[in-house]
């Protein structure tokens, strides 16, 4: 059995970006497919946001970082995303995911170079 690796769905060819465009992944997909079982995930889609959809952004509100939709009167999506993250991490543990590849700079799953307004 190949190791399981969770990967941001946009990095493996799924059209889940807020604008509906694909990320150029032609180098990533063949390398991963030959060596691991890919478990794609998209936090924004999995909390019920469609594609295409308004962009999201991280905002500092009184010292707390919040995830907001850029339309819908800056709808706060933080609680939905926290719940998703808890459930998804439990799921990844249950299926013995060996690692996770996140989309850099993404407001919903990036861990580096993410702008907080």
N, CA, C and O of each residue as an XYZ file, in Angstrom:
468
protein
N       0.845     -1.191      0.000
C       0.000      0.000      0.000
C       0.889      1.252      0.000
O       1.860      1.341      0.751
N       0.538      2.204     -0.849
C       1.290      3.460     -0.912
C       0.934      4.346      0.279
O      -0.167      4.245      0.819
N       1.856      5.213      0.690
C       1.524      6.176      1.736
C       0.416      7.110      1.248
O       0.340      7.431      0.062
N      -0.429      7.535      2.166
C      -1.494      8.490      1.834
C      -1.017      9.900      2.154
O      -0.472     10.161      3.226
N      -1.232     10.798      1.208
C      -0.873     12.200      1.395
C      -2.082     13.049      1.037
O      -2.607     12.963     -0.072
N      -2.517     13.870      1.985
C      -3.602     14.818      1.720
C      -3.004     16.018      0.990
O      -1.941     16.515      1.361
N      -3.699     16.478     -0.053
C      -3.180     17.568     -0.882
C      -4.311     18.548     -1.165
O      -5.430     18.141     -1.480
N      -4.018     19.837     -1.053
C      -5.000     20.845     -1.451
C      -5.502     20.489     -2.845
O      -4.715     20.326     -3.777
N      -6.817     20.370     -2.977
C      -7.427     19.884     -4.221
C      -7.028     20.715     -5.438
O      -6.914     20.180     -6.540
N      -6.816     22.010     -5.249
C      -6.435     22.858     -6.382
C      -5.062     22.488     -6.930
O      -4.761     22.785     -8.086
N      -4.231     21.847     -6.122
C      -2.889     21.467     -6.570
C      -2.866     20.172     -7.366
O      -1.851     19.827     -7.971
N      -3.985     19.454     -7.367
C      -4.034     18.197     -8.119
C      -5.088     18.245     -9.224
O      -5.634     17.218     -9.624
N      -5.363     19.462     -9.709
C      -6.193     19.607    -10.897
C      -7.673     19.820    -10.682
O      -8.415     19.944    -11.656
N      -8.131     19.869     -9.443
C      -9.549     20.127     -9.199
C      -9.815     21.629     -9.354
O      -9.052     22.454     -8.851
N     -10.885     21.972    -10.039
C     -11.221     23.381    -10.244
C     -12.034     23.883     -9.059
O     -13.254     24.023     -9.142
N     -11.343     24.152     -7.957
C     -12.000     24.568     -6.721
C     -11.587     25.961     -6.267
O     -12.059     26.434     -5.232
N     -10.724     26.620     -7.013
C     -10.333     27.989     -6.642
C     -11.563     28.895     -6.643
O     -12.550     28.611     -7.321
N     -11.498     29.977     -5.887
C     -12.659     30.872     -5.798
C     -13.089     31.395     -7.165
O     -14.277     31.623     -7.393
N     -12.132     31.589     -8.081
C     -12.459     32.119     -9.411
C     -12.731     31.020    -10.437
O     -12.977     31.311    -11.608
N     -12.687     29.765    -10.007
C     -12.971     28.646    -10.889
C     -11.819     28.226    -11.784
O     -11.930     27.244    -12.517
N     -10.707     28.962    -11.732
C      -9.555     28.611    -12.569
C      -8.779     27.448    -11.962
O      -8.880     27.163    -10.769
N      -8.008     26.789    -12.808
C      -7.131     25.718    -12.335
C      -5.755     26.280    -12.013
O      -5.307     27.254    -12.618
N      -5.096     25.653    -11.053
C      -3.704     25.962    -10.749
C      -2.853     25.128    -11.699
O      -3.191     23.979    -11.981
N      -1.760     25.689    -12.192
C      -0.868     24.930    -13.074
C      -0.145     23.876    -12.240
O       0.750     24.192    -11.457
N      -0.547     22.623    -12.422
C      -0.019     21.541    -11.586
C       0.629     20.430    -12.393
O       0.845     19.337    -11.868
N       0.940     20.678    -13.637
C       1.399     19.572    -14.475
C       2.667     18.909    -13.958
O       2.895     17.739    -14.266
N       3.499     19.597    -13.190
C       4.691     18.964    -12.639
C       4.389     18.195    -11.358
O       5.026     17.176    -11.089
N       3.444     18.658    -10.577
C       3.138     18.046     -9.285
C       2.367     16.741     -9.426
O       2.684     15.765     -8.745
N       1.373     16.704    -10.285
C       0.485     15.544    -10.371
C       1.220     14.246    -10.735
O       1.067     13.261    -10.013
N       2.005     14.193    -11.809
C       2.656     12.916    -12.147
C       3.595     12.414    -11.052
O       3.645     11.215    -10.776
N       4.327     13.316    -10.438
C       5.250     12.918     -9.380
C       4.501     12.298     -8.206
O       4.913     11.265     -7.679
N       3.415     12.922     -7.801
C       2.650     12.405     -6.667
C       1.934     11.110     -7.004
O       1.982     10.153     -6.232
N       1.272     11.075     -8.148
C       0.486      9.891     -8.517
C       1.312      8.618     -8.559
O       0.792      7.536     -8.286
N       2.575      8.727     -8.892
C       3.391      7.526     -9.015
C       3.935      7.022     -7.686
O       4.414      5.891     -7.607
N       3.869      7.839     -6.645
C       4.508      7.427     -5.398
C       3.610      7.414     -4.166
O       3.974      6.811     -3.157
N       2.452      8.061     -4.220
C       1.566      8.114     -3.048
C       0.104      8.033     -3.474
O      -0.237      8.268     -4.633
N      -0.747      7.695     -2.515
C      -2.193      7.795     -2.723
C      -2.600      9.208     -2.324
O      -2.413      9.610     -1.176
N      -3.152      9.957     -3.265
C      -3.528     11.350     -3.022
C      -4.934     11.415     -2.446
O      -5.864     10.801     -2.969
N      -5.076     12.170     -1.359
C      -6.373     12.441     -0.750
C      -6.622     13.944     -0.924
O      -6.143     14.738     -0.115
N      -7.367     14.353     -1.973
C      -7.585     15.784     -2.202
C      -8.599     16.362     -1.218
O      -9.529     15.679     -0.788
N      -8.399     17.636     -0.869
C      -9.360     18.323     -0.008
C      -9.334     19.817     -0.312
O      -8.302     20.369     -0.696
N     -10.483     20.461     -0.136
C     -10.581     21.916     -0.288
C     -11.434     22.449      0.851
O     -12.648     22.243      0.854
N     -10.831     23.127      1.818
C     -11.588     23.620      2.963
C     -12.794     24.479      2.590
O     -13.870     24.301      3.160
N     -12.639     25.398      1.653
C     -13.739     26.308      1.328
C     -14.908     25.567      0.696
O     -16.063     25.831      1.033
N     -14.622     24.645     -0.214
C     -15.690     23.853     -0.826
C     -16.339     22.959      0.225
O     -17.561     22.807      0.247
N     -15.529     22.371      1.090
C     -16.057     21.435      2.075
C     -16.854     22.095      3.198
O     -17.566     21.404      3.927
N     -16.750     23.422      3.354
C     -17.643     24.094      4.309
C     -18.880     24.652      3.611
O     -19.677     25.364      4.222
N     -19.034     24.326      2.328
C     -20.263     24.675      1.626
C     -20.191     25.838      0.661
O     -21.212     26.228      0.094
N     -19.007     26.404      0.457
C     -18.880     27.491     -0.514
C     -18.746     26.885     -1.904
O     -18.043     25.890     -2.079
N     -19.395     27.458     -2.871
C     -19.370     26.929     -4.233
C     -18.167     27.397     -5.019
O     -17.294     28.095     -4.504
N     -18.141     26.997     -6.278
C     -17.098     27.426     -7.210
C     -17.784     27.818     -8.507
O     -18.513     26.996     -9.063
N     -17.593     29.020     -9.018
C     -16.830     30.104     -8.397
C     -17.571     30.686     -7.195
O     -18.756     30.425     -6.987
N     -16.849     31.473     -6.418
C     -17.397     32.070     -5.200
C     -16.627     33.358     -4.906
O     -15.546     33.573     -5.456
N     -17.170     34.206     -4.051
C     -16.397     35.381     -3.640
C     -15.121     34.938     -2.923
O     -15.097     33.897     -2.267
N     -14.087     35.719     -3.053
C     -12.824     35.411     -2.379
C     -12.994     35.514     -0.863
O     -13.914     36.165     -0.367
N     -12.093     34.863     -0.151
C     -12.046     34.998      1.304
C     -10.750     35.703      1.665
O      -9.818     35.772      0.864
N     -10.707     36.223      2.880
C      -9.479     36.852      3.357
C      -9.398     36.705      4.863
O     -10.412     36.558      5.545
N      -8.178     36.748      5.370
C      -7.958     36.736      6.806
C      -7.894     38.179      7.282
O      -7.242     39.020      6.664
N      -8.577     38.455      8.387
C      -8.670     39.813      8.907
C      -8.370     39.791     10.400
O      -8.841     38.910     11.121
N      -7.585     40.763     10.863
C      -7.323     40.905     12.289
C      -8.447     41.733     12.897
O      -8.623     42.903     12.557
N      -9.196     41.124     13.789
C     -10.281     41.814     14.496
C      -9.972     41.780     15.990
O     -10.121     40.747     16.644
N      -9.543     42.918     16.518
C      -9.232     43.027     17.946
C      -8.240     41.965     18.408
O      -8.411     41.365     19.469
N      -7.210     41.739     17.610
C      -6.172     40.787     17.975
C      -6.472     39.341     17.631
O      -5.656     38.461     17.904
N      -7.629     39.080     17.036
C      -8.003     37.725     16.629
C      -8.052     37.639     15.110
O      -8.614     38.518     14.457
N      -7.473     36.598     14.550
C      -7.511     36.398     13.104
C      -8.804     35.696     12.734
O      -9.115     34.629     13.263
N      -9.556     36.298     11.823
C     -10.854     35.773     11.386
C     -10.804     35.520      9.884
O     -10.102     36.220      9.153
N     -11.554     34.512      9.425
C     -11.700     34.238      8.000
C     -13.020     34.840      7.552
O     -14.078     34.488      8.074
N     -12.959     35.748      6.584
C     -14.167     36.432      6.126
C     -14.334     36.293      4.619
O     -13.361     36.207      3.870
N     -15.591     36.274      4.198
C     -15.945     36.314      2.786
C     -15.880     37.772      2.359
O     -16.356     38.643      3.088
N     -15.304     38.062      1.196
C     -15.129     39.454      0.787
C     -16.412     40.108      0.307
O     -16.446     41.320      0.095
N     -17.468     39.325      0.131
C     -18.783     39.903     -0.130
C     -19.687     39.429      0.997
O     -19.192     39.021      2.049
N     -20.976     39.471      0.806
C     -21.913     39.049      1.850
C     -21.642     39.786      3.160
O     -21.693     39.190      4.236
N     -21.355     41.075      3.063
C     -21.099     41.913      4.235
C     -20.004     41.343      5.126
O     -20.127     41.342      6.351
N     -18.941     40.863      4.508
C     -17.806     40.299      5.243
C     -18.217     39.181      6.193
O     -17.782     39.139      7.344
N     -19.058     38.277      5.701
C     -19.527     37.140      6.505
C     -18.350     36.413      7.153
O     -17.384     36.059      6.477
N     -18.434     36.196      8.448
C     -17.383     35.524      9.206
C     -17.529     34.012      9.047
O     -18.546     33.434      9.429
N     -16.514     33.385      8.487
C     -16.515     31.940      8.240
C     -15.627     31.186      9.228
O     -15.389     29.990      9.065
N     -15.142     31.880     10.242
C     -14.154     31.294     11.148
C     -14.653     30.034     11.831
O     -13.952     29.022     11.841
N     -15.850     30.073     12.403
C     -16.349     28.896     13.129
C     -16.526     27.695     12.213
O     -16.187     26.572     12.586
N     -17.060     27.929     11.010
C     -17.206     26.823     10.060
C     -15.843     26.215      9.717
O     -15.706     24.996      9.609
N     -14.840     27.076      9.547
C     -13.515     26.581      9.173
C     -12.842     25.848     10.327
O     -12.166     24.843     10.109
N     -13.017     26.335     11.544
C     -12.442     25.646     12.708
C     -13.073     24.266     12.859
O     -12.370     23.284     13.101
N     -14.396     24.188     12.717
C     -15.083     22.892     12.808
C     -14.591     21.951     11.709
O     -14.311     20.781     11.968
N     -14.487     22.464     10.482
C     -13.974     21.665      9.371
C     -12.583     21.136      9.696
O     -12.311     19.949      9.512
N     -11.703     22.006     10.176
C     -10.317     21.613     10.454
C     -10.256     20.509     11.504
O      -9.463     19.574     11.388
N     -11.091     20.622     12.521
C     -11.102     19.588     13.560
C     -11.579     18.251     13.001
O     -10.959     17.215     13.239
N     -12.691     18.280     12.251
C     -13.226     17.041     11.674
C     -12.268     16.439     10.645
O     -12.069     15.225     10.610
N     -11.682     17.289      9.813
C     -10.785     16.794      8.768
C      -9.512     16.220      9.371
O      -9.014     15.197      8.900
N      -8.980     16.858     10.399
C      -7.766     16.310     11.011
C      -8.056     14.958     11.657
O      -7.226     14.051     11.583
N      -9.220     14.808     12.289
C      -9.606     13.506     12.844
C      -9.720     12.458     11.733
O      -9.279     11.321     11.898
N     -10.314     12.849     10.600
C     -10.441     11.941      9.464
C      -9.069     11.534      8.937
O      -8.824     10.354      8.691
N      -8.174     12.505      8.764
C      -6.838     12.196      8.259
C      -6.104     11.229      9.196
O      -5.400     10.329      8.737
N      -6.271     11.417     10.488
C      -5.660     10.492     11.452
C      -6.261      9.101     11.294
O      -5.541      8.103     11.311
N      -7.592      9.037     11.138
C      -8.269      7.736     11.058
C      -7.861      6.929      9.825
O      -7.871      5.698      9.860
N      -7.503      7.610      8.741
C      -7.084      6.879      7.535
C      -5.558      6.849      7.392
O      -5.026      6.450      6.356
N      -4.881      7.273      8.434
C      -3.420      7.216      8.513
C      -2.722      7.985      7.394
O      -1.864      7.450      6.692
N      -3.109      9.244      7.246
C      -2.432     10.121      6.288
C      -1.006     10.364      6.785
O      -0.791     10.687      7.954
N      -0.051     10.207      5.895
C       1.364     10.362      6.250
C       1.844     11.807      6.208
O       2.821     12.157      6.870
N       1.165     12.647      5.434
C       1.569     14.040      5.310
C       0.504     14.842      4.600
O      -0.440     14.290      4.034
N       0.665     16.154      4.636
C      -0.300     17.059      4.007
C       0.474     18.098      3.204
O       1.455     18.663      3.687
N       0.022     18.347      1.970
C       0.592     19.409      1.141
C      -0.472     20.483      0.992
O      -1.535     20.252      0.417
N      -0.163     21.670      1.526
C      -1.092     22.794      1.496
C      -0.727     23.756      0.369
O       0.432     23.833     -0.038
N      -1.715     24.483     -0.129
C      -1.496     25.524     -1.136
C      -0.925     26.756     -0.447
O      -1.580     27.364      0.399
N       0.292     27.115     -0.812
C       0.924     28.300     -0.245
C       0.087     29.540     -0.523
O      -0.481     29.677     -1.606
N       0.010     30.418      0.421
C      -0.671     31.716      0.325
C      -2.187     31.630      0.338
O      -2.850     32.666      0.268
N      -2.761     30.442      0.424
C      -4.218     30.294      0.458
C      -4.762     30.772      1.796
O      -4.201     30.462      2.847
N      -5.854     31.529      1.756
C      -6.432     32.010      3.014
C      -7.057     30.895      3.831
O      -7.178     31.025      5.049
N      -7.456     29.807      3.199
C      -8.117     28.740      3.949
C      -7.205     27.571      4.303
O      -7.525     26.804      5.211
N      -6.092     27.416      3.619
C      -5.215     26.295      3.990
C      -3.730     26.623      3.913
O      -2.902     25.757      4.194
N      -3.374     27.823      3.547
C      -1.961     28.184      3.505
C      -1.377     28.317      4.897
O      -2.047     28.782      5.820
N      -0.130     27.907      5.044
C       0.533     28.049      6.339
C       1.716     29.011      6.252
O       2.416     29.238      7.238
N       1.930     29.568      5.071
C       3.048     30.473      4.858
C       2.637     31.524      3.822
O       1.878     31.228      2.899
N       3.131     32.724      3.977
C       2.880     33.817      3.031
C       1.390     34.145      2.890
O       0.938     34.492      1.800
N       0.638     34.040      3.960
C      -0.787     34.365      3.921
C      -0.966     35.759      4.520
O      -0.573     36.013      5.659
N      -1.558     36.644      3.748
C      -1.751     38.025      4.186
C      -2.905     38.091      5.180
O      -3.974     37.528      4.946
N      -2.675     38.788      6.295
C      -3.742     39.077      7.256
C      -3.984     40.575      7.190
O      -3.082     41.368      7.460
N      -5.201     40.964      6.832
C      -5.545     42.383      6.670
C      -5.891     43.012      8.008
O      -6.206     44.201      8.067
